Amino acid sequence: MKRVNRVEESAKVQERISALESVAAFTAPLNEDAEDILEGMLKEYIARLGYLNCAKEYMVHFVGGGWNTCYGRDEEEAFVNAKSEHEGPGCADGCKVRSVSLATSAGKEAAMRLFY
């Protein structure tokens, strides 16, 4: 996910959380079912906001081939983190970061098979 998309979605989710909290303050005493429904919706949005703002694992792909992993909240942050972790003074082409992609179990397993 790109930073712009993450920030926009985080703002929308935060707006919905605020709206649900204000509605829950007035609706809950009137209708017991509404309280449960609003509580469930709030939990879903809070979980989504937590996911958007937490660090995720990204696979780092190098110019000369090979891979590693790093963490970031979005692709841009992961790319910056990868460059700071893996590139340094005197870095050869083999350790220059080409790109990052969100790591999946299947992707990591496929990359690990290269070592066998």
Phi and psi in degrees as a GROMACS rama.xvg file:
@    title "Ramachandran Plot"
@    xaxis  label "Phi"
@    yaxis  label "Psi"
@TYPE xy
-76.2354  154.164  LYS-2
-57.6523  -43.3689  ARG-3
-59.0208  -46.1367  VAL-4
-63.9582  -41.3154  ASN-5
-64.3661  -43.2842  ARG-6
-66.3671  -43.5979  VAL-7
-63.1153  -45.696  GLU-8
-66.6256  -38.0461  GLU-9
-60.9906  -41.851  SER-10
-64.2489  -43.271  ALA-11
-63.6952  -43.1363  LYS-12
-65.0639  -41.1481  VAL-13
-63.4607  -39.1483  GLN-14
-61.2847  -42.3283  GLU-15
-67.0261  -38.1011  ARG-16
-62.1191  -45.8781  ILE-17
-62.1984  -42.7465  SER-18
-64.7609  -43.7127  ALA-19
-65.1097  -38.1592  LEU-20
-64.5084  -40.1499  GLU-21
-70.8827  -37.737  SER-22
-67.7576  -40.1934  VAL-23
-62.0233  -32.9541  ALA-24
-64.7303  -30.3799  ALA-25
-99.7002  -29.2824  PHE-26
-86.6766  -37.2518  THR-27
-54.9185  -44.3043  ALA-28
-66.1963  -22.6588  PRO-29
-84.8294  -30.5153  LEU-30
-145.363  116.61  ASN-31
-66.3343  -36.2189  GLU-32
-63.8436  -38.581  ASP-33
-62.4411  -36.2175  ALA-34
-62.2065  -44.8912  GLU-35
-65.55  -42.0478  ASP-36
-64.9841  -47.2122  ILE-37
-64.3978  -37.3724  LEU-38
-64.0726  -41.4381  GLU-39
-64.1748  -42.2206  GLY-40
-63.8264  -42.2302  MET-41
-61.5664  -42.3706  LEU-42
-61.0346  -41.9535  LYS-43
-61.9736  -46.5884  GLU-44
-68.6817  -37.4119  TYR-45
-66.1327  -39.6093  ILE-46
-63.8473  -41.9644  ALA-47
-63.7453  -42.8458  ARG-48
-63.1554  -40.1181  LEU-49
-61.9556  -41.4312  GLY-50
-64.5979  -43.3129  TYR-51
-62.2465  -34.2459  LEU-52
-99.659  4.11601  ASN-53
-97.6154  158.689  CYS-54
-75.4334  138.855  ALA-55
-118.201  158.102  LYS-56
-85.532  132.934  GLU-57
-121.726  144.785  TYR-58
-87.4825  134.05  MET-59
-100.384  128.366  VAL-60
-110.199  129.954  HIS-61
-98.156  154.49  PHE-62
-57.5048  -45.8716  VAL-63
-85.0969  10.8829  GLY-64
98.2393  166.068  GLY-65
94.9606  171.949  GLY-66
-153.748  166.902  TRP-67
-158.718  -171.853  ASN-68
-130.322  158.55  THR-69
-153.117  177.483  CYS-70
-122.757  151.938  TYR-71
-173.714  159.832  GLY-72
-79.1253  -23.9871  ARG-73
-150.621  176.463  ASP-74
-60.628  -42.5004  GLU-75
-63.2381  -45.6515  GLU-76
-65.2126  -39.7948  GLU-77
-64.0113  -39.8033  ALA-78
-63.1343  -44.7364  PHE-79
-62.9293  -44.0155  VAL-80
-63.1831  -39.706  ASN-81
-64.1286  -43.7976  ALA-82
-63.0357  -41.7871  LYS-83
-70.0226  -32.3065  SER-84
-78.6118  -39.3317  GLU-85
-108.601  -19.2639  HIS-86
-105.456  140.448  GLU-87
-152.794  -176.485  GLY-88
-58.7837  133.659  PRO-89
76.3646  17.6484  GLY-90
-69.4223  129.299  CYS-91
-77.1898  168.26  ALA-92
-58.1117  -29.0186  ASP-93
-66.2595  -18.693  GLY-94
-114.58  15.1828  CYS-95
-82.785  133.068  LYS-96
-74.6756  126.313  VAL-97
-92.7081  -47.8044  ARG-98
-162.892  171.553  SER-99
-131.413  152.693  VAL-100
-145.181  150.071  SER-101
-59.0099  127.342  LEU-102
-76.9548  136.939  ALA-103
-123.633  161.853  THR-104
-59.4008  -45.227  SER-105
-64.3276  -39.8605  ALA-106
-65.236  -42.273  GLY-107
-68.18  -38.6569  LYS-108
-63.3981  -42.4758  GLU-109
-63.0335  -41.3733  ALA-110
-66.9566  -37.2988  ALA-111
-67.085  -29.2646  MET-112
-64.4667  -19.3758  ARG-113
-65.3865  -21.6941  LEU-114
-84.7662  -15.9084  PHE-115
